Amino acid sequence: AYVRRQLAAVPATAASPGATTARRDTAYAHIEARLRRALSTKVAVVPQKKGARIVIDCYSAEEFDNVVQSLLGGDL
C-alpha cells in the first residue's frame, strides 16, 4: 500500500510509455533514500516484473545486528 501511494504521488514526467517507468523509478529512489536513512546502510530497491526486491547491504556483524534491531525491534 505504501509503494502504491508513493507511485501515485510522483507525477508522470512525460506522456510517453516510459513515463510510467520513470515515475516508478522515482518512487523507488525515494523509498531507497528513506530506507537508507532509517537503516544507516546501503539499500537498493530492485524492480521486478511483479513488485520489487529490497537489498540491504551490511558490512559488519554489528551493522547487521543494528539493521535487524531496526527492522524487528528489541534485542536479538
Number of C-alpha atoms within 10 A of each C-alpha: 6 8 14 10 10 16 19 13 11 16 14 17 12 11 8 10 8 12 14 17 13 17 20 21 17 17 22 21 15 16 19 20 16 13 18 15 12 12 20 14 16 15 19 18 20 14 13 8 5 6 9 13 11 14 12 17 13 17 10 9 9 10 15 16 14 19 19 15 14 14 11 10 10 8 9 8
